[in-house]
Amino acid sequence: MNQRHLKYRVVRCLIEVPVILAALYIAYHYFPQPEFIYPGRPFISIVFLFSVVAWYIAAQFSGVYADLRSKKFSEEIIYILFTVFLFVILLSFFLFMLREQLYIRDKFLLLYFTVLTSLVIFNKYILRKHLHKILYTGRLNDNILLIGATQAAKDFYDTINIHFYYGYKCIGFLDNEVTKLNGCPYLGEINDINKVLEENTVDEVIIALPNSKHQELRLCMEACDLYGRRVRIIPDLYTYASSNIQINNIGMLPVINLRSLPQDREANKIIKRGFDIIFSACFFLLAGWWLFPLIALLIKMSSKGPVFFKQERWGLNNKLIVCYKFRSMYHDSPETDTNGKFIQASPNDTRVTPIGKFLRKWNFDETPQFWNVLLGNMSVVGPRPHVTPLNLSSMHKVDRYMLRHLVKPGITGWAQVNGARGETLTANDMQKRVNHDLYYIHNWTFRLDCQIILQTVINIIKGNPNAY
């Protein structure tokens, strides 16, 4: 790690200390506490000391100070909330041990935890934007050398160019056969790696070679060891792309483990189903009871026809389900063209009613699907269910399309929060959506569900050009 990265990480870690102190003084201002009974040990000092210790212990378990440059801010917020959760438990334990000497009001703690959470989130956002500004100028970038010209190498190069805030700059690539790679500078054959490492500033080497290139892989590893360069391998695992891959060791031998899906485990099924029920019930108790009658009245006033729209879609294991939505199109609008092809919603679609445009823009038309969640044929988070004609037209054109039905469909999903929503004009558009869905299926965690829900809310507030 170079000095620039070291300074950044130190600042990123220590900046929470004044934030904790500020949150304490704000809470103390509104709810003053009696001084600690021992002379010379004021209340603020004691709680501040315990808070700092509790925060950094919690951070060690939550991973909030890990390198999150390649994560969305919504995911970082989940890390922060998990850290605060552990922090509350630890600080409560510390204060419980001093309950005889130190009495703290519940209102003080509630305000303290609320202010601390808000300040940390705001602080992390400002720090992230500042980091993006630094990375854009190239002052904190890692220089990357790419080995190989496989599809994985192309995807990696495109990704770090699109997302500059990941902080990687590819100085070029080496390959024995291919000399062009999406504009990446060609630096020679793989045998030239020693010369390239000696003549260039390289922070990390990314190896993306086919599985058959054993000798070249060994050569690159030895060169990286010789010059003390970090090295990572992008395995050529497209053959196993439909499986949930885990690489571990048996003795000294690395083994690829094609595990079952996370949602196949009973404990995870219980967690996800329990969350679905609680989340949907809270929606109906807090918003559904007054929002649904209001939307129904607006729909009735704006156009003739039923309030709800029921549509056949494919759910878990390709089983047909009835998906509920608020009607956003004129009654009896055609679903297929003269050739019998399904008509997807498009910008300025004449079938959409004026109130329907509003509902679609703010995703209110999807809210009746919380009833599907309570019924158990949908989940709050999962791959979006497609209508039968779209499934039939995509299943033979899109790779691994049917695997998206290995879990329950959802109201929102990983594809939607990553921009893969709306009209799919080409098979490539649908392929991108399916790739996101498969990533979600293979990498599901409860934390990922929370992140997707949070990102969905953020996207609704920001507005989405594909919401029509």
Secondary structure as the mmCIF struct_conf table of DSSP 4:
data_model
#
loop_
_struct_conf.conf_type_id
_struct_conf.id
_struct_conf.beg_label_comp_id
_struct_conf.beg_label_asym_id
_struct_conf.beg_label_seq_id
_struct_conf.end_label_comp_id
_struct_conf.end_label_asym_id
_struct_conf.end_label_seq_id
HELX_RH_AL_P HELX_RH_AL_P1 GLN A 3 LEU A 14
TURN_TY1_P TURN_TY1_P1 ILE A 15 ILE A 15
HELX_RH_AL_P HELX_RH_AL_P2 GLU A 16 TYR A 30
BEND BEND1 PHE A 31 PHE A 31
HELX_LH_PP_P HELX_LH_PP_P1 PRO A 34 PHE A 36
BEND BEND2 ILE A 37 TYR A 38
TURN_TY1_P TURN_TY1_P2 PRO A 39 GLY A 40
HELX_RH_AL_P HELX_RH_AL_P3 PHE A 43 SER A 62
TURN_TY1_P TURN_TY1_P3 GLY A 63 TYR A 65
BEND BEND3 ALA A 66 ALA A 66
TURN_TY1_P TURN_TY1_P4 ARG A 69 SER A 70
BEND BEND4 LYS A 71 LYS A 71
HELX_RH_AL_P HELX_RH_AL_P4 PHE A 73 MET A 97
TURN_TY1_P TURN_TY1_P5 LEU A 98 GLN A 101
HELX_RH_AL_P HELX_RH_AL_P5 ASP A 106 THR A 137
TURN_TY1_P TURN_TY1_P6 GLY A 138 LEU A 140
HELX_LH_PP_P HELX_LH_PP_P2 ASN A 141 ASN A 141
STRN STRN1 ASP A 142 ILE A 147
BEND BEND5 THR A 150 THR A 150
HELX_RH_AL_P HELX_RH_AL_P6 GLN A 151 ILE A 162
HELX_RH_3T_P HELX_RH_3T_P1 PHE A 164 TYR A 166
STRN STRN2 TYR A 168 LEU A 174
BEND BEND6 ASN A 176 GLU A 177
STRN STRN3 LEU A 181 LEU A 181
TURN_TY1_P TURN_TY1_P7 ASN A 182 GLY A 183
STRN STRN4 CYS A 184 CYS A 184
HELX_LH_PP_P HELX_LH_PP_P3 PRO A 185 PRO A 185
STRN STRN5 TYR A 186 GLY A 188
HELX_RH_3T_P HELX_RH_3T_P2 ILE A 190 ASP A 192
HELX_RH_AL_P HELX_RH_AL_P7 ILE A 193 GLU A 199
BEND BEND7 ASN A 200 ASN A 200
BEND BEND8 ASP A 203 ASP A 203
STRN STRN6 GLU A 204 ILE A 207
TURN_TY1_P TURN_TY1_P8 ASN A 211 SER A 212
HELX_RH_AL_P HELX_RH_AL_P8 HIS A 214 TYR A 227
TURN_TY1_P TURN_TY1_P9 GLY A 228 GLY A 228
STRN STRN7 ARG A 230 ILE A 233
HELX_RH_3T_P HELX_RH_3T_P3 TYR A 238 TYR A 240
TURN_TY1_P TURN_TY1_P10 ALA A 241 SER A 242
BEND BEND9 SER A 243 SER A 243
STRN STRN8 ASN A 244 ILE A 250
TURN_TY1_P TURN_TY1_P11 GLY A 251 MET A 252
STRN STRN9 LEU A 253 ARG A 259
HELX_LH_PP_P HELX_LH_PP_P4 SER A 260 LEU A 261
HELX_RH_3T_P HELX_RH_3T_P4 PRO A 262 ASP A 264
BEND BEND10 ARG A 265 ARG A 265
HELX_RH_AL_P HELX_RH_AL_P9 GLU A 266 PHE A 283
HELX_RH_PI_P HELX_RH_PI_P1 PHE A 284 GLY A 288
HELX_RH_AL_P HELX_RH_AL_P10 TRP A 289 SER A 302
BEND BEND11 SER A 303 GLY A 305
BEND BEND12 VAL A 307 VAL A 307
STRN STRN10 PHE A 308 TRP A 314
HELX_RH_3T_P HELX_RH_3T_P5 LEU A 316 ASN A 318
STRN STRN11 LEU A 320 PHE A 326
STRN STRN12 MET A 329 MET A 329
TURN_TY1_P TURN_TY1_P12 HIS A 331 ASP A 332
BEND BEND13 GLU A 335 GLU A 335
STRN STRN13 THR A 336 THR A 336
TURN_TY1_P TURN_TY1_P13 THR A 338 ASN A 339
BEND BEND14 GLY A 340 GLY A 340
STRN STRN14 PHE A 342 PHE A 342
TURN_TY1_P TURN_TY1_P14 PRO A 347 ASN A 348
TURN_TY1_P TURN_TY1_P15 THR A 350 ARG A 351
STRN STRN15 VAL A 352 VAL A 352
HELX_RH_AL_P HELX_RH_AL_P11 PRO A 354 LYS A 361
TURN_TY1_P TURN_TY1_P16 TRP A 362 ASN A 363
HELX_RH_3T_P HELX_RH_3T_P6 PHE A 364 GLU A 366
TURN_TY1_P TURN_TY1_P17 THR A 367 PRO A 368
HELX_RH_AL_P HELX_RH_AL_P12 GLN A 369 LEU A 375
TURN_TY1_P TURN_TY1_P18 GLY A 376 GLY A 376
BEND BEND15 ASN A 377 ASN A 377
STRN STRN16 SER A 379 VAL A 381
BEND BEND16 GLY A 382 GLY A 382
HELX_LH_PP_P HELX_LH_PP_P5 PRO A 383 HIS A 386
STRN STRN17 VAL A 387 VAL A 387
HELX_RH_AL_P HELX_RH_AL_P13 THR A 388 SER A 394
TURN_TY1_P TURN_TY1_P19 MET A 395 LYS A 397
BEND BEND17 VAL A 398 VAL A 398
TURN_TY1_P TURN_TY1_P20 ASP A 399 ARG A 400
HELX_RH_3T_P HELX_RH_3T_P7 TYR A 401 LEU A 406
BEND BEND18 VAL A 407 VAL A 407
STRN STRN18 GLY A 410 THR A 412
HELX_RH_AL_P HELX_RH_AL_P14 TRP A 414 VAL A 417
TURN_TY1_P TURN_TY1_P21 ASN A 418 GLY A 419
BEND BEND19 GLY A 422 GLY A 422
BEND BEND20 THR A 426 THR A 426
HELX_RH_AL_P HELX_RH_AL_P15 ALA A 427 HIS A 442
TURN_TY1_P TURN_TY1_P22 ASN A 443 ASN A 443
HELX_RH_AL_P HELX_RH_AL_P16 PHE A 446 LYS A 462
TURN_TY1_P TURN_TY1_P23 PRO A 465 ASN A 466
#
